[in-house]
Amino acid sequence: MAHVKFDHVSKSYPGGHQALTDLSFEIAQGELAFLTGHSGAGKSTLLKLIMLMEKATRGQVLVDGVNLERLAQRQIPYHRRRIGVVFQNHQLLFDRTVFENVALPLRISGYTSRDLERRVRAALDKVGLLSKEKLNPIELSGGEQQRIGIARAVVNKPSLILADEPTGNLDPKLSMEIMKLFEQFNDVGVSVLIASHDLQLISKLKHRVLALGDGKLIGERPSQLEGA
């Protein structure tokens, strides 16, 4: 479980582009929330700040009470290993098998072969692809490729999952299946933040919604799961 807090965060780029302005919100431990907004609203920038691919110009981004601005360079890889990231375009390697795509974060972290194999197969099992571990991702459907991306994101057992338009290229049925997968990980305590412009899909899932507009928080729908 991870707790994320944005405390009056602004992000501007050279040339004067203001990506985020005075943004304050929290994602509680074990919460699943959606981030919506038009293209260019600041969703991807917000996620990059949590991953430390970017740093805030003003304000503080805190994960589990730690101000990310104060992390030393050598601490950043450890911080990123605690976060599972899922992209719209999967970012898979088509010269490697499904198994090797999922194993990549563990190989980078130096896991032993036995532990690596156990973790990879557990992750593939969770997304329903254990029987396809020896195939090349290019042989699989778009929905299955996204499941590989999710397996790779969770193989390190992260406390936080960030997803950037994870259903952007999928039809409504597959999109709902992918969202249900995120809910399953959330059910076991993983905090999840999903950036999506698919308002029709989000409306069917009764989680909290944070709406961004021109880098500002312009609206919020509370979770409707309480007592459900």
Beta strands, then each sheet from edge to edge (+ up, - down):
strand 1: 4-12
strand 2: 18-27
strand 3: 32-36
strand 4: 58-63
strand 5: 66-67
strand 6: 83-87
strand 7: 160-164
strand 8: 191-195
strand 9: 208-213
strand 10: 216-221
sheet 1: 2+ 1- 4+ 5-
sheet 2: 6+ 7+ 8+ 3+ 9+ 10-
end
